Amino acid sequence: MENNQQSKLFSEPVFRHVGDRGLLVEFSAEIDLETNQKIHAFSRLLENPLPEGVIEIIPSYRSLVLVYEPLVVDLQELKKMLTSLYRDLESNPIANPEIVEIPVCYGGEFGEDLEQVASHNGLSAEEVIRIHSETIYPVYMIGFTPGFPYLGGLSAKIHTPRLATPRTTVPAGSVGIANNQTGIYPIASPGGWQLIGRCPYKIFDPLRPNPFLIKAGDHLRFTPVSSQDFLKLQTGKA
């Protein structure tokens, strides 16, 4: 996922139509942190306030989608406005991302694939935990299920292939690794990632005023906790 070369941002945004209500705005042909940061800065500028007729902005790795009302939006005018805003990005400093601390109980019943990840990489379980928790991960995008964060920056020392046969159910809060990615399952769902731990917090809760604990553009840090602390945090008694 990571690209250490200089960002290949397009000189002008590339527009593509997504159905009859979506406009895809591409920033680059490659995935890298600089491009992703520009996308989130661009999104913040658009959100304050949303252009007339634009319903939603959905950022991803190297592009974003605007969902709009075709009977309200003049598409050519919208493209002109987006192009002008794109050119102004260099003069708008990128805000420091919020760092979200995520406690994780690694291994055992909460991370049944931890030993497999360690064995695959010739490491001990303790080394996998240290490597996984010492990195600050940029949240490139949210997707797959509500609130699922796709994270950049996983150390190559613990890259591990997906399971050959996905599980039919992965518990909510599970932290996993799939190839060069790591992430958290916000809700119980099928999944094929190697499970190394579990978070006691609800990553997605539709009953909260803000249902999402993590948003695209945040940075995330995993903090190892004991099984006792996990239970305390899960019940709100920490």
Rosetta blueprint (number, residue, H / E / L):
1 M L
2 E L
3 N L
4 N L
5 Q L
6 Q L
7 S L
8 K L
9 L E
10 F E
11 S E
12 E E
13 P E
14 V E
15 F E
16 R E
17 H E
18 V E
19 G L
20 D L
21 R L
22 G E
23 L E
24 L E
25 V E
26 E E
27 F E
28 S E
29 A L
30 E L
31 I L
32 D L
33 L H
34 E H
35 T H
36 N H
37 Q H
38 K H
39 I H
40 H H
41 A H
42 F H
43 S H
44 R H
45 L H
46 L H
47 E L
48 N L
49 P L
50 L L
51 P L
52 E L
53 G L
54 V E
55 I E
56 E E
57 I E
58 I E
59 P E
60 S L
61 Y L
62 R L
63 S E
64 L E
65 V E
66 L E
67 V E
68 Y E
69 E L
70 P L
71 L L
72 V L
73 V L
74 D L
75 L H
76 Q H
77 E H
78 L H
79 K H
80 K H
81 M H
82 L H
83 T H
84 S H
85 L H
86 Y H
87 R H
88 D L
89 L H
90 E H
91 S H
92 N L
93 P L
94 I L
95 A L
96 N L
97 P L
98 E L
99 I E
100 V E
101 E E
102 I E
103 P E
104 V E
105 C E
106 Y E
107 G L
108 G H
109 E H
110 F H
111 G L
112 E L
113 D L
114 L H
115 E H
116 Q H
117 V H
118 A H
119 S H
120 H H
121 N L
122 G L
123 L L
124 S L
125 A H
126 E H
127 E H
128 V H
129 I H
130 R H
131 I H
132 H H
133 S H
134 E L
135 T L
136 I E
137 Y E
138 P E
139 V E
140 Y E
141 M E
142 I E
143 G L
144 F L
145 T L
146 P L
147 G L
148 F L
149 P E
150 Y E
151 L E
152 G L
153 G L
154 L L
155 S L
156 A H
157 K H
158 I H
159 H L
160 T E
161 P L
162 R L
163 L L
164 A L
165 T L
166 P L
167 R E
168 T E
169 T E
170 V E
171 P L
172 A L
173 G L
174 S E
175 V E
176 G E
177 I E
178 A E
179 N E
180 N L
181 Q E
182 T E
183 G E
184 I E
185 Y L
186 P L
187 I L
188 A L
189 S E
190 P E
191 G E
192 G L
193 W L
194 Q E
195 L E
196 I E
197 G E
198 R E
199 C L
200 P L
201 Y L
202 K L
203 I L
204 F E
205 D L
206 P L
207 L L
208 R L
209 P L
210 N L
211 P L
212 F E
213 L L
214 I L
215 K L
216 A L
217 G L
218 D L
219 H E
220 L E
221 R E
222 F E
223 T E
224 P E
225 V L
226 S L
227 S H
228 Q H
229 D H
230 F H
231 L H
232 K H
233 L H
234 Q H
235 T L
236 G L
237 K L
238 A L
